[in-house]
Amino acid sequence: MVDRDPSDGGVDRGASSRHHAPVSVIIKFFVAPEDEAAAAVVERGPDGVFESLACGNFDIEEALIEWESIFTGRRFEVLAAADEPRVVADPDEGEGPMVLAASAPLQDALTAADQPRLAEVSQLWVRERAAEDKTLDQELATKLLENLAHLARTAGGRDARLYCWMA
């Protein structure tokens, strides 16, 4: 993989990307007061328990790292080496539903981002995916980040955290 200069908006993966997870079929972001409450929904998902945002098929672990890298300028491999995103619940060791915690820097960046910044980040994310022969619709990517930012803002107002359930 070619290193990208973070100053040009690219996600720098370096030579040590740890990521090999499959594409998630169901992805739901949600807000919970703490890890224990988030972990409690691992089997059935957050519906009916927490406010959530459903989205489509993509590699959520990679996306969380890419978004944080783009927002903060931290290198992809540094975030991956720090075991981001943090696993909150994974009863089947990667073979079934799991809950991940969005990092505090990512949650803070989403909370603070205005619409132009969200559009910029989504453009950079779509460009990064295209560099790896993965196609994302620009309009849908922007809408996803706008909705995710809204959800992150509700978390901050309740002193809660942003989580992701995937199955």
N, C-alpha and C positions, 0 to 999 in steps of 0.2 A: 504494500500500500504506500502511496506517496504521502509524505508529510505535508500538511497544509499550515500556512502561517495563520495563527488565530487572529492576527490583526486584519486580515482580509475577510474575516467572517467565516472562514472554513473551519471545520472541526478537525483538529489535529489528533489523529489516532496513533501516531508513532508506529512502532513495530510490535507493541505488546498488547493489542486488544484482547481482552479475556473473553469476549462475548461470542457465544455460540448457541444462544437460546433460539428455539423455534418461534415462528410467528404465532402470536396469541390469537385465538379465535374470538374470545369475548374479553373486552377490556372495559372496566368501570372504575373511574376515579371517584373518590368519595372523601368526605371529611369526617374525622372521628376525634374524640377528645384525647385518645392515647393509644399506644400500641396494643394493649390488652383488649380494648374494645374493637379495634380494627381486626385483630387476629380472630376474634369470635365469629366473624362473618366469612371465614375462609371457605367453608363447605358450600354455602348457599349464595354468597355474594351479598352486597350491601343493600339491595332493593328492600324497601319496607323498613329498613333500620336506619339508614343514613341517606342524606341527600347525595345523589350520584350523577355522574355524567358518563353515558355509554359512548363508546367509539369503536371503530372497526379494526380490521385485520392489519396489524403491523407488529413489529418486534418492540414491545413496550420497554423492556429493559434497555435496549439500545437507544430508543427514543428519549428516555429520561436522561441518559448520559449525554446524548447529543444536545438536547435542549439546555441542560445546565452548562455544557461547554460553550455553546453559542452565547447564552446570556451572560456568563461570568468571565469568559476568556480562558478558563482553566482547560488544560489539555485533556482530551478524551482518555488517554491511557493513565493519566494521574487519577482521574475520577474512577476509572475501572479498577485501578490498583487499590483504591480506598474502599473497594467493595460497594460502590454506588451502583444502583439503588440498594438500599438496605432491605433485606428480607425480614418481614415481620412474622409471617406464617407460611410454611411450606410442608404440610404433613406428608406429602407423597414424594418429597425430594425431587421436585421439578417435573413430575409426571402427572400432576393434577392441578387443581386450583391453588393459587398462592396469593399472598398479600405483600405488596412492597410499599415502603415509605418513600415519598418524594423527599429529597434532601431539603434541609432548611434554606440553603442558598437558592435552590430552584424555586421553592415556595415563595421566598421573599422576592425573587426576581419577577415571578408571575404576578404577585400582588402589586408590585410597583410599576409594572409595565403599562404604558399607554397603548392605544390602538396602533400608532405608527411603529412602535417598537415591536409589538406582537407580529405585525405584518412583515417587518424586517427579519425577525427570527424565523418566521415560517418560510420566507423565501430562501434563507440560508439553509434551513432544514431540507426543503425540497431539492435544492441544489446538491446538498450532500448525498441525499438518497439517489439522485440521478447519477452522480459520480460512481455509484455502486450498482448501476443498472436497475434501480428500483424506482417505480413511478408513483408519485403522489400528486394529487390534484391540488394546485396552489390555493384555490378558494376554500376547499375543505380543510386544508392544513391551517390556514389562517383562522377559520371559524373554530376549529378544534382548540387552538391556543387561546382565542378570545374566551371561549366557554370555560376552559381550564383556568384561565386567569380569574374569571368571575368566581368560580368555585374556590380558588385559593384565597380570594378576598373574603369570602364568607368564613373560611377557616380562621383567618387572622382576627376577625371580629369576635370569635368565640373562643379564642385561645386554644384552637384545635390544630390538628395536622392534616396534611393532604396525603392520601393513600391511594393505591391502585390495586384493584382485585383483577386477576386474570385467570381464565380457564381455557 
